[in-house]
Amino acid sequence: MCAVESAAAVWGLPRIEKWPRHVRHLVTGRHVRGSALLRPHLGEEVEPVEVHGLLVTPVARTVVDLARSGTLVTAVAAADHALRHDLCSAADLAEEVARLRPRAHGRVRAALTRDLADPLGMSPGESLSRVQMFVLHLPRPTLQHPMSDEQGQIGVVDFWWQGVVGEFDGRMKYGVRDGADPREAAEALWREKKREDRLRRQAAVARWTWRDAMHPELLARVLAAAGVRPVARPGWFDLGAGASGGVAQRGSGAAS
């Protein structure tokens, strides 16, 4: 038996919701009576691995267990982190999903986590935002898109649709370290303002915060103002699909 949240914490996987104070979900190879505090999930037994002196499930299995027992946003954030830091591979995730019985609880969410996982999701906030975009039927964005102008490289933006930049505003976005003096903080903010001015000369720019990302209707409003709206075929899993469908071209008036 293995506690899902405990394994995720040992591996250092991010979580969108608050961490529970007590173990809530347990994956076991046999039927176990549940309680108000403990929810067992039936799954194949797996050989544990040792991390920091503790025996836990392998990373790919832990991600799949998170998907089966929790939310899609936390599962995708954990999967992105695991892929980005080479803790497991996409093939490992696919193998773990394939092991699930066809009618296993949470199998659909686990398969969706496998399909949405992307090592280019650079932070939990970006992972959360991307899942909300999927749920909202917005066109699939390109991740970590380089931008440049006549002055040279501007930088890499979090999300890109044809003519629209999307930026999740985490604290580290502005490069202001904890304890920075006011002059250093002001300089960092000035650099970011100049960067955004250059971006806005190239494309529409949508920025959002944790609060926006946690509430799909708020994120939808921010992106709609920049021209990114729901479409009938968002193209998330279409082979060779572009990331421009459903995006209003600049100057078309469609973003009004």
C-alpha positions as CSV (number, residue, x, y, z in Angstrom):
1,M,0.0,0.0,0.0
2,C,1.2,3.6,-0.6
3,A,-0.2,6.9,0.4
4,V,-0.6,9.0,-2.8
5,E,0.0,12.5,-1.2
6,S,3.0,11.2,0.7
7,A,4.7,9.8,-2.3
8,A,4.1,13.1,-4.2
9,A,5.6,15.1,-1.4
10,V,8.7,12.9,-1.2
11,W,9.3,13.3,-4.9
12,G,8.8,17.1,-4.7
13,L,5.9,17.2,-7.0
14,P,3.9,20.4,-7.0
15,R,0.3,20.7,-5.9
16,I,-2.3,23.3,-6.9
17,E,-4.6,22.8,-3.9
18,K,-3.4,23.0,-0.3
19,W,-1.5,20.0,1.0
20,P,-3.7,17.9,3.3
21,R,-2.8,17.6,6.9
22,H,-3.4,13.9,6.9
23,V,-3.1,11.0,4.4
24,R,-6.4,10.9,2.5
25,H,-5.8,8.6,-0.5
26,L,-4.3,5.1,-0.4
27,V,-3.6,2.9,-3.4
28,T,-3.6,-0.8,-2.6
29,G,-3.6,-4.1,-4.4
30,R,-6.4,-5.5,-2.3
31,H,-9.8,-4.3,-1.0
32,V,-9.5,-2.1,2.1
33,R,-12.3,-0.6,4.1
34,G,-12.4,3.2,3.8
35,S,-13.3,5.8,6.4
36,A,-14.1,9.5,6.6
37,L,-10.4,10.2,6.6
38,L,-9.1,7.5,4.3
39,R,-10.1,6.7,0.8
40,P,-8.6,3.5,-0.7
41,H,-8.2,3.0,-4.4
42,L,-7.7,-0.4,-5.9
43,G,-4.7,-0.7,-8.2
44,E,-1.9,-3.1,-9.1
45,E,0.8,-3.5,-6.6
46,V,4.1,-1.9,-7.7
47,E,7.7,-2.4,-6.6
48,P,8.5,0.7,-4.5
49,V,11.7,2.7,-4.9
50,E,13.7,4.3,-2.1
51,V,13.9,8.1,-1.9
52,H,15.6,9.8,1.0
53,G,15.3,6.6,3.0
54,L,11.6,6.2,2.3
55,L,9.9,3.6,0.1
56,V,7.4,5.2,-2.3
57,T,5.8,4.5,-5.7
58,P,7.9,5.4,-8.8
59,V,7.2,8.9,-10.2
60,A,5.1,7.9,-13.1
61,R,2.9,5.7,-10.9
62,T,2.6,8.5,-8.4
63,V,1.4,10.9,-11.1
64,V,-1.2,8.4,-12.3
65,D,-2.4,7.8,-8.7
66,L,-2.7,11.6,-8.3
67,A,-4.9,11.8,-11.4
68,R,-7.0,8.9,-10.2
69,S,-7.6,10.2,-6.7
70,G,-7.4,14.0,-7.1
71,T,-7.8,16.8,-9.6
72,L,-6.7,17.2,-13.2
73,V,-4.9,20.4,-12.5
74,T,-2.7,19.0,-9.8
75,A,-2.0,15.8,-11.8
76,V,-0.9,17.8,-14.9
77,A,1.2,20.1,-12.8
78,A,2.9,17.1,-11.2
79,A,3.3,15.4,-14.6
80,D,4.8,18.6,-16.2
81,H,7.3,18.9,-13.3
82,A,8.2,15.2,-13.5
83,L,8.9,15.4,-17.3
84,R,10.7,18.7,-17.1
85,H,13.1,17.4,-14.4
86,D,13.6,14.0,-16.0
87,L,12.0,12.2,-13.1
88,C,10.1,10.1,-15.6
89,S,9.4,10.0,-19.3
90,A,6.2,10.3,-21.4
91,A,6.6,6.6,-22.2
92,D,6.6,5.8,-18.4
93,L,3.3,7.7,-18.0
94,A,1.8,6.0,-20.9
95,E,2.8,2.6,-19.6
96,E,1.3,3.3,-16.2
97,V,-2.0,4.4,-17.7
98,A,-2.0,1.3,-19.9
99,R,-1.8,-0.9,-16.8
100,L,-5.1,0.4,-15.5
101,R,-8.2,-1.8,-16.0
102,P,-10.7,-0.4,-18.5
103,R,-13.2,0.4,-15.8
104,A,-10.7,1.5,-13.2
105,H,-11.8,4.6,-11.1
106,G,-10.1,7.7,-12.5
107,R,-8.8,6.1,-15.7
108,V,-10.1,8.8,-18.0
109,R,-8.5,11.5,-15.9
110,A,-5.2,9.6,-15.8
111,A,-5.3,9.2,-19.6
112,L,-6.0,12.9,-20.0
113,T,-3.1,13.8,-17.7
114,R,-0.9,11.6,-19.9
115,D,-2.0,13.5,-23.0
116,L,-1.8,17.0,-21.6
117,A,1.6,16.6,-19.8
118,D,4.3,18.7,-21.3
119,P,7.9,19.4,-20.1
120,L,7.5,22.9,-21.4
121,G,5.1,23.7,-18.6
122,M,7.6,25.7,-16.6
123,S,5.7,26.3,-13.4
124,P,2.6,25.0,-11.6
125,G,0.8,28.3,-12.5
126,E,1.5,27.7,-16.2
127,S,0.3,24.1,-15.9
128,L,-2.9,25.2,-14.1
129,S,-3.5,27.8,-16.8
130,R,-3.1,25.3,-19.6
131,V,-5.6,22.9,-18.1
132,Q,-8.1,25.7,-17.8
133,M,-7.5,26.6,-21.4
134,F,-8.3,23.0,-22.4
135,V,-11.4,22.9,-20.2
136,L,-12.6,26.2,-21.8
137,H,-12.2,24.8,-25.3
138,L,-9.6,27.5,-26.2
139,P,-7.2,26.9,-29.1
140,R,-4.1,25.0,-28.1
141,P,-1.2,27.4,-27.4
142,T,2.4,27.1,-28.3
143,L,4.5,26.9,-25.1
144,Q,7.8,28.9,-24.5
145,H,7.7,30.8,-27.7
146,P,10.7,33.0,-28.5
147,M,9.9,36.6,-29.5
148,S,12.2,39.2,-31.1
149,D,12.1,42.5,-32.9
150,E,14.5,44.9,-34.7
151,Q,16.4,45.3,-31.4
152,G,17.0,41.5,-31.1
153,Q,15.7,38.9,-28.8
154,I,12.9,40.1,-26.5
155,G,12.5,36.8,-24.6
156,V,10.5,33.7,-24.4
157,V,6.8,34.0,-23.6
158,D,4.7,31.4,-21.7
159,F,2.0,31.0,-24.3
160,W,1.6,32.0,-27.9
161,W,-1.3,32.0,-30.3
162,Q,-1.0,33.7,-33.7
163,G,-0.7,37.4,-32.8
164,V,-1.4,36.9,-29.1
165,V,1.1,36.5,-26.2
166,G,-0.1,34.9,-22.9
167,E,1.9,35.5,-19.7
168,F,1.2,33.9,-16.3
169,D,2.3,36.5,-13.7
170,G,4.1,34.6,-11.0
171,R,6.3,36.5,-8.5
172,M,9.5,35.3,-10.2
173,K,8.3,36.8,-13.5
174,Y,9.7,40.2,-12.5
175,G,13.0,38.9,-11.1
176,V,12.5,40.7,-7.8
177,R,14.2,38.6,-5.1
178,D,13.0,38.4,-1.6
179,G,14.5,41.1,0.5
180,A,15.4,43.3,-2.5
181,D,15.9,47.0,-1.7
182,P,13.4,49.4,-3.4
183,R,15.9,50.6,-6.0
184,E,16.6,47.0,-7.1
185,A,12.9,46.2,-7.2
186,A,12.1,49.3,-9.2
187,E,14.9,48.4,-11.7
188,A,13.4,44.9,-12.2
189,L,9.9,46.3,-12.8
190,W,11.3,48.8,-15.2
191,R,13.0,46.1,-17.2
192,E,9.8,44.1,-17.3
193,K,7.9,47.2,-18.5
194,K,10.3,47.8,-21.3
195,R,10.0,44.1,-22.3
196,E,6.3,44.3,-22.3
197,D,6.3,47.5,-24.4
198,R,8.4,45.6,-27.0
199,L,6.0,42.7,-26.9
200,R,3.0,44.9,-27.4
201,R,4.5,46.3,-30.6
202,Q,4.6,42.7,-31.9
203,A,1.3,41.2,-30.6
204,A,-1.6,41.6,-28.2
205,V,-0.6,40.7,-24.7
206,A,-2.7,38.9,-22.1
207,R,-1.5,38.7,-18.5
208,W,-3.2,36.9,-15.7
209,T,-2.6,36.0,-12.0
210,W,-3.1,33.0,-9.8
211,R,-6.6,34.2,-9.0
212,D,-7.5,34.4,-12.6
213,A,-6.1,30.9,-13.3
214,M,-8.0,29.4,-10.4
215,H,-11.3,30.7,-11.8
216,P,-11.8,29.7,-15.4
217,E,-14.4,32.4,-16.1
218,L,-11.8,35.1,-15.1
219,L,-9.1,33.6,-17.3
220,A,-11.6,33.3,-20.2
221,R,-12.3,37.0,-19.9
222,V,-8.7,38.0,-19.9
223,L,-7.9,35.9,-23.0
224,A,-11.1,37.0,-24.8
225,A,-10.0,40.6,-24.4
226,A,-6.8,39.7,-26.3
227,G,-8.7,37.8,-29.0
228,V,-8.4,34.2,-27.8
229,R,-11.9,32.6,-27.7
230,P,-13.4,29.1,-27.6
231,V,-13.5,27.2,-30.8
232,A,-15.3,24.1,-32.0
233,R,-12.1,22.2,-32.7
234,P,-9.3,23.5,-30.3
235,G,-6.8,21.1,-31.8
236,W,-5.2,20.0,-28.5
237,F,-4.6,16.4,-29.6
238,D,-4.7,16.7,-33.4
239,L,-1.4,15.6,-35.0
240,G,0.2,18.6,-36.6
241,A,-2.5,21.0,-35.3
242,G,-1.5,24.6,-35.3
243,A,-2.0,27.0,-32.4
244,S,-3.8,29.8,-34.2
245,G,-7.4,28.6,-34.6
246,G,-10.0,30.8,-33.0
247,V,-7.7,33.7,-32.5
248,A,-8.7,37.1,-33.7
249,Q,-6.1,38.8,-35.9
250,R,-4.8,42.1,-34.7
251,G,-6.7,45.0,-36.1
252,S,-9.7,42.9,-37.1
253,G,-11.9,44.3,-34.4
254,A,-12.9,40.8,-33.2
255,A,-11.5,41.3,-29.8
256,S,-13.9,44.1,-28.9
